[in-house]
């Protein structure tokens, strides 16, 4: 990516100092088997790129390498370990995730709630999700890449499993400011994309520190609620966007450390400013600088014993509208167009859609929530209001990235994310009328899988 790395002497001094501080602070905290690993997943051939419909050519070279990172917490006894797998990709299809999970289950005890795949949702990587619509050489290249990626994802998790040794966890929350709400409104209705000052956005940067029993820094997991769309449709090279740059900078600042990136509820946020690789580097550097700042100070220890829970919402579809009504919505919403195609091919449209939610709780110290698909910022803001925000970490883009998850606010405003949302899918493009609203059902499902101690915000101190 052309990143100017920190000087080796500074990196060595900083890493050594932080390791000594972490070692002294962690002496009394419990340990668990923890392993980390990272692997290169850059395409070996040109591939169709994800995210912009106007870009129909294959990639033209590599401007930045792509990677997958695995964090494994826990031993093989009892329920087995928890596995977090982060992938520099727009959307890893459920078929690939399922195959990787199947292979891993043959080698280690693992339940679905213990295996979380976090997509960084880059828009300058392979379009695996669109593989089915490709033909000819473009399809051949993508099929080759899908096979390559599946093997690499299995391999990196196995490497992390093999690398486990006694380790400790701690975390802190900082902030970076480059995410900006992208929904431009006129009279309260969506009119297009931009960078909207003072509109809802989530600038929090939770950071998890992973050390061995002696305090040596092994990995850093960060989360930020923003699209990886610094690079726009005119960019035709493979690149990891700000998430890739952040990983490279953190790893340069702390040699030998694995940097892992997950996304929060940033489906209605874009990086600002955007357009160039240099801006990817600027955003990645801002994140790495905040990680450095947080790691210099004491972090909150986390109980490394992980309890994993999962719930699946079964969302019923509305009654099927007439073909004429579907045609009215087909131009503006994918769901109506998809249903029309099914009917034209003599297929029966589905009657419900599953939405998966998971949570990992680390004793009573931290609740890490995993929401599937592209979740807008209102979900994070509401969860922090209704739960204990001081012990809450929210990952979106988990396991599946097919639809937006719109909030009641966005549904009222309309526009792009709403028209391509889970709400639009189950209503065939019409405004959502479900009661209780899908937003309320998702929030309540999150609450249902968290222990009681996390389910209410701490009392507000008196003035």
Buried (B, 14 or more C-beta within 10 A) or exposed (E): BEBEEBEEEEBEEBBEEBBEBBBEBBEEBBBBBBBBBBBEBBBEBBBBBBBBEEBEEBBEEBBBBBBBBBBBBBBBEEBBBBBBBBBBBBBBBBEBBEBBBEBBBEEBBBEBBBBBBBBBBBBBBBBBBBBEEBEEEBBEBBEBBBEBBBBBBBBBBBBBBEBBEEBBBBBBBBEBEBBBBBBBBEEEEBEEBBBBEEBBBBBBBBBBBBBBBBBBBBBBBBBBBBBBBBBBBEBBBBBBBBBBBBBBBBBBBBBEBBBBBBBBBBBBBBBBEBEEBEBBBBBBBBBBBBBBEBBEEEBBBBBBBBBBBBBEBEBEBEEBBEEEBBEEBBEBBBBBBBBBEEBEEEEEBEEEBEBBBBBBBBBEBBBBBBBBBBBBBBBBBBBBEBBBBEBBBBBBBBBBBBBBBBBBBBBEBBBBBBBBBBBBBBBBBBEBEBEEBBBEBBBEBBBEBBEEEBBEBEEEEEE
